[in-house]
Amino acid sequence: MSRYTQEQTEFIREVAQGRYNTEIAALFNARFGTNVTDGQMKSFKANHQIKSNVLKRRRTEPAGLFTNEQKAFIKDNVKGLSNQKLADLVNKRFGLSITARQMNTWKKNHGLTSGLKGSEGMAHQTRGPEVYITLVGIRRHSRGGQGLIITCL
């Protein structure tokens, strides 16, 4: 005794060409009011030597961090901006919450560079000499390798 009628088998043979198992199962379920899964459709086709003649794996667009519009925006604005500034710009424009590290990784994976070298493009933090108050008096150390020490007794 067969699980599928002759009409159902012929229907699958007719619609299988050029379609994936999920599509065939959806058409089959719509036509006959059944609840066949794509795995069951795959087994049925294999047992009855029915070929679809489609690629084994469906070509799909991978879901990534950014949409195509966002990717184009980043590519247009990458030159001369640090990862943090570019991430802030993208977050402001598109309402995202991308970190500088995510932007850095994405740029590396897609072969993009800002053209900046090292700490170029980042605000330089200037600090004055540190002053220590000790039991002996006031001691001042200068940064920058000069080794300036002022001691007041």
C-alpha positions in Angstrom: 0.0 0.0 0.0 1.4 3.4 -1.0 1.3 6.4 1.2 0.9 8.7 -1.9 -1.8 8.3 -4.5 -0.9 8.0 -8.2 -2.2 11.6 -8.7 0.1 12.9 -6.0 3.1 11.0 -7.4 2.4 12.5 -10.9 2.0 16.0 -9.5 5.5 15.7 -7.8 7.0 14.5 -11.0 5.5 17.4 -12.9 6.5 20.2 -10.5 9.9 18.9 -9.4 11.9 20.1 -12.4 13.9 23.2 -11.4 12.5 23.5 -7.9 14.0 22.8 -4.4 12.3 20.4 -2.0 10.9 23.3 0.1 9.1 24.7 -2.9 7.8 21.3 -4.0 6.6 20.6 -0.5 4.8 24.0 -0.3 3.1 23.4 -3.7 2.1 19.9 -2.7 0.7 21.0 0.6 -1.3 23.8 -1.1 -2.7 21.5 -3.7 -3.6 18.4 -1.6 -4.1 20.0 1.9 -1.4 17.9 3.5 1.5 18.7 5.8 4.5 17.2 4.0 7.9 18.6 5.1 10.9 19.2 2.8 12.7 16.3 4.4 9.8 14.0 3.5 9.8 15.4 0.0 13.5 14.7 -0.3 13.0 11.1 0.7 10.1 10.6 -1.6 12.0 11.9 -4.6 15.0 9.8 -3.7 12.9 6.6 -3.4 11.1 7.3 -6.7 14.2 8.4 -8.7 12.8 11.9 -9.3 15.5 14.6 -10.0 15.0 18.3 -9.7 18.2 19.2 -11.6 19.0 22.2 -9.3 22.2 23.1 -7.5 22.7 21.1 -4.3 23.0 24.2 -2.2 20.8 27.2 -2.7 22.7 30.4 -3.3 21.6 32.9 -0.7 22.9 36.2 0.3 24.6 35.8 3.6 23.2 37.9 6.4 25.9 40.3 7.5 26.5 43.1 9.8 25.4 45.8 7.3 22.9 46.3 4.6 24.0 47.1 1.0 23.1 50.8 1.6 25.2 50.9 4.8 28.1 49.1 3.1 28.1 51.7 0.3 28.1 54.5 2.9 31.0 53.0 4.7 33.0 52.6 1.5 32.3 56.2 0.6 33.4 57.6 4.0 36.2 55.3 5.1 39.1 57.5 3.9 40.6 59.7 6.6 38.4 58.5 9.5 39.5 56.4 12.4 37.4 53.3 13.3 35.8 55.1 16.2 34.8 58.1 14.2 33.5 56.0 11.3 31.5 53.8 13.8 30.0 56.9 15.3 29.1 58.3 11.9 27.4 55.0 10.9 25.6 54.8 14.2 24.3 58.3 13.9 23.3 58.0 10.3 21.6 54.5 10.6 20.7 54.3 14.2 22.9 51.4 15.0 25.2 50.6 17.9 28.4 49.4 16.1 31.6 49.5 18.1 35.0 50.6 16.8 36.3 47.0 17.1 33.4 45.7 14.9 34.2 48.4 12.4 37.9 47.5 12.4 37.1 43.8 11.8 34.6 44.6 9.1 37.0 46.9 7.3 39.8 44.2 7.5 37.5 41.5 6.2 36.4 43.7 3.2 39.9 45.1 2.4 39.1 48.7 3.3 41.6 51.1 4.9 41.3 54.6 6.1 44.8 55.7 4.9 45.7 56.7 8.5 48.8 55.5 10.1 49.2 54.6 13.7 47.5 57.1 16.0 47.0 59.6 13.2 43.5 61.0 13.2 43.1 60.5 16.9 43.2 63.3 19.4 46.6 63.5 21.0 46.4 63.7 24.8 48.9 66.1 26.2 49.7 65.9 29.9 51.8 68.3 31.9 54.4 67.2 34.3 53.3 65.3 37.4 53.8 66.9 40.8 54.3 64.7 43.9 54.1 66.1 47.4 56.3 64.0 49.6 57.5 64.3 53.2 60.7 65.9 52.0 59.0 68.6 49.9 57.6 69.0 46.4 59.0 66.9 43.7 58.2 67.5 40.0 58.9 65.0 37.3 58.8 65.9 33.6 57.6 63.5 31.0 59.4 63.3 27.8 62.7 61.8 28.7 64.5 64.9 29.9 64.6 63.6 33.5 63.8 67.0 35.0 63.4 66.7 38.8 62.7 69.7 41.0 62.9 69.2 44.7 62.0 71.9 47.1 63.0 71.4 50.7 
